[in-house]
Amino acid sequence: MQINRRFRELLRLSRGGYIPEELRTRYFYFVFWVIAVMVPLGWGLSGRIVEAPLFVRTLQVGSFAVLIFIWLLGRRGRITLATNILVWAFWLLATGVVLVEANTNNIWLVPQFLLIVLTRLLLSGRVALSMALMTLVADVLIFYLALHTHLPPELAQMAQDAEWTPLVLSFFSLLVIFFLGDLALRDSLVQARRNEGRYRSLFDHTNDAVFLIDPALRYLDVNKQGGALLGYEPSELVGKPISEVIAPTEVAATKANFARLQREGMIPLFERTMIRKDGSRIITEVGISLVRDEDGEPLYHQSVVRDITERKRLEDQLRFSLEEMQALAMQDPLTGLLNRRAVSENAEAEWFRAQRETRPMCLVIIDLDNLKIINDKHGHAMGDQVILELARAIKTQRRRYDWAGRWGGDEFLLVLPGATLSEAGEVAERVHSQYVQSPLVADLGEDASVSLGVACYSGRKGDVTDVSTLLNQADEALYKAKQDGKSQVQLYRTET
C-alpha cells in the first residue's frame, strides 16, 4: 500500500498542472510568436534558405503553413487545440531533424528535450509525459536501428556537420522556458494568494463556527467564531483532540460519523453536545465534509457548527406546550378524566380492535341519581364535590388499561377492553362500593346515590353489536337500575 502511494506521488506530475483557459491563451500567444521567429531563424542558421533543394523548401513552406493554421485556430478561440497542434507539429519536426542528422549531430536531442519541458508548461504533465515516452521510443529506434542509413538520398543530403545551430536554438528555447516558467509561477502564486484570501475571508468572517480537523481527529485550524462558541482562543484549540470538547457519551457516535464520511463521502447534519472551556454544555448542529488530495487521500475534515441550544429549548418548550394543550383538549377540567369526545373516540377504537381480534369489550354508564337535588339543597360546590368523589372511585377501581371519561354533567362512561359481562359487572360493583363508602356520600345519604348500567360486546362471530348499540344497551341497563330503586349495578342481557 505504501509502495503504491509512493509510486502515485512519483507520477503526480503526469496528472497535475492543468492550466486555466485564460492563462493558456496568454502563454500560447507568447510561445507562438517566439516559435514563429525561431522557425525561419533555424532555417537561416542552417544555410538552407537560398540554395535549399525542393524537398527542403517544401518542408519550409509546410512549417509556415502550419503556423498560419495554428494562428487562425487561436483567433477563433480554439486555444487548447491550437496549442496541441503547435507542440506536436514541432515535435514531429524536431524528431525528423534528429532522424536526418543522427549520424552527424546528436546535439539536436537537446531542443527535442526542451520541447517536452515547454509542453509541460503549456498543456499538462500528462501530455508532456506522453511526449517524453514517444520521444524515448523514437530516439531508441533511430539510433539503435541506425534509421538514417535507410533514408532517401534527398533526405540524407540534408544532414550537416554543424553544432552551433542547435546550440543557438537551444539557448533561445531555454530563455523562453525560463521566462514562461517564471510567468506561470508568478501567476500561480497570485492565484494562490487570491484563493487563500477568499478562503480566509470566508473562514474568518462567516457567522458560523468552522473547524478544520485532521484524519487523527485533532483540530488543525479554528476560526474566531469557533473559539468563541467553545469559550477558547482559536490557538488553544489547535492540536486538541475533538474528544475533549464533546460530551463523553457522544464521542463514539462522533467517531462513527467521521468513519462513515470517509466511506460515503457525505453524511446529513447531526446534533452533538459540546463542552465549553468553563464546563458548560451546549447543543450544536454539525455539518462535516471531507477534503481530499489529488490522489483521493483524506487531507482534513471541514466542520461547520452552529449553537442550537436556545432553539432546542424553545422546541422542547413548544412540544411540552402542545402536549399539554392536547392533554387539556382531551380532559374534563373538573375531574381530570377524559372528556366526552376523547372517551367516545377510545370506545370506538377499542370496539374495532375487539372486532379484529375477536375478543369482548364492555361499556359502563355511571349516573348520579340526584345531582340536581344536591345542587338545590347544598349548593353547586357540594355537587362538584360529589362528582369528584365519583371520579376518584372510578380512577381507583378501573383497570390500568381501561378508559374512563365524563359523559355528561352527572354521567360517566367506563370502557373495559377484553372484559366479559361478569368481569365488567365486578368492576362496576367495586366502583359503586368505594363511592358509597366515602364519608361525604354517607353524610348526604340517598341524595348522593349512583346507578350503573353495563353492556357487553361478546366478540364472537355473528355478534354485530356496534358502539352505538352498546351505548343504548348500557343506557337501558342504567334505566332499569333506576327503575329498580337506584344505587345499584344492572347488567344488560339479551333475551333468549
Residue, then its C-alpha position, 0 to 999 in steps of 0.5 A: m500500500q505504501i509502495n503504491r502511494r509512493f509510486r502515485e506521488l512519483l507520477r503526480l506530475s503526469r496528472g497535475g498542472y492543468i492550466p486555466e483557459e485564460l492563462r493558456t491563451r496568454y502563454f500560447y500567444f507568447v510561445f507562438w510568436v517566439i516559435a514563429v521567429m525561431v522557425p525561419l531563424g533555424w532555417g537561416l542558421s542552417g544555410r538552407i534558405v537560398e540554395a535549399p533543394l525542393f524537398v527542403r523548401t517544401l518542408q519550409v513552406g509546410s512549417f509556415a503553413v502550419l503556423i498560419f493554421i495554428w494562428l487562425l485556430g487561436r483567433r477563433g478561440r480554439i486555444t487548447l487545440a491550437t496549442n496541441i497542434l503547435v507542440w506536436a507539429f514541432w515535435l514531429l519536426a524536431t524528431g525528423v531533424v534528429l532522424v536526418e542528422a543522427n549520424t552527424n549531430n546528436i546535439w539536436l536531442v537537446p531542443q527535442f528535450l526542451l520541447i517536452v519541458l515547454t509542453r509541460l508548461l503549456l498543456s499538462g504533465r500528462v501530455a508532456l509525459s506522453m511526449a517524453l515516452m514517444t520521444l524515448v521510443a523514437d530516439v531508441l529506434i533511430f539510433y539503435l536501428a541506425l534509421h538514417t542509413h535507410l533514408p532517401p538520398e534527398l533526405a540524407q543530403m540534408a544532414q550537416d556537420a554543424e553544432w552551433t545551430p542547435l546550440v543557438l536554438s537551444f539557448f533561445s528555447l531555454l530563455v523562453i522556458f525560463f521566462l514562461g516558467d517564471l510567468a506561470l509561477r508568478d501567476s500561480l502564486v497570485q492565484a494562490r494568494r487570491n484563493e487563500g484570501r477568499y478562503r480566509s475571508l470566508f473562514d474568518h468572517t462567516n457567522d458560523a463556527v468552522f473547524l478544520i480537523d485532521p484524519a487523527l481527529r485533532y483540530l488543525d485550524v479554528n476560526k474566531q467564531g469557533g473559539a468563541l462558541l467553545g469559550y477558547e482562543p482559536s490557538e488553544l484549540v489547535g492540536k486538541p483532540i475533538s474528544e475533549v470538547i464533546a460530551p463523553t457519551e457522544v464521542a463514539a457516535t462522533k467517531a462513527n460519523f467521521a468513519r462513515l464520511q470517509r466511506e460515503g463521502m457525505i453524511p446529513l447534519f447531526e446534533r452533538t453536545m459540546i463542552r465549553k472551556d468553563g464546563s458548560r454544555i451546549i447543543t450544536e448542529v454539525g455539518i462535516s465534509l471531507v477534503r481530499d488530495e489529488d490522489g483521493e487521500p483524506l487531507y482534513h475534515q471541514s466542520v461547520v457548527r452552529d449553537i442550537t441550544e436556545r432553539k432546542r429549548l424553545e422546541d422542547q418548550l413548544r412540544f411540552s406546550l402542545e402536549e399539554m394543550q392536547a392533554l387539556a383538549m382531551q380532559d374534563p377540567l373538573t375531574g381530570l378524566l377524559n372528556r366526552r369526545a376523547v372517551s367516545e373516540n377510545a370506545e370506538a377504537e377499542w370496539f374495532r380492535a375487539q372486532r379484529e381480534t375477536r375478543p369482548m369489550c364492555l361499556v359502563i354508564i355511571d349516573l348520579d341519581n340526584l345531582k340536581i337535588i344536591n345542587d338545590k339543597h347544598g349548593h353547586a360546590m357540594g355537587d362538584q364535590v360529589i362528582l369528584e368523589l365519583a371520579r376518584a372511585i372510578k380512577t381507583q377501581r378501573r383497570r390500568y388499561d381501561w378508559a374512563g371519561r365524563w359523559g355528561g354533567d352527572e354521567f360517566l362512561l367506563v370502557l373495559p377492553g377484553a372484559t366479559l359481562s361478569e368481569a365488567g359487572e365486578v368492576a362496576e360493583r367495586v366502583h359503586s362500593q368505594y363511592v358509597q363508602s366515602p364519608l361525604v356520600a354517607d353524610l348526604g345519604e340517598d341524595a348522593s346515590v349512583s346507578l350503573g348500567v353495563a353492556c357487553y360486546s361478546g366478540r364472537k362471530g355473528d355478534v354485530t353489536d356496534v358502539s352505538t348499540l352498546l351505548n343504548q344497551a348500557d343506557e337501558a341497563l342504567y334505566k332499569a337500575k333506576q327503575d329498580g330503586k337506584s344505587q345499584v349495578q344492572l347488567y344488560r342481557t339479551e333475551t333468549 
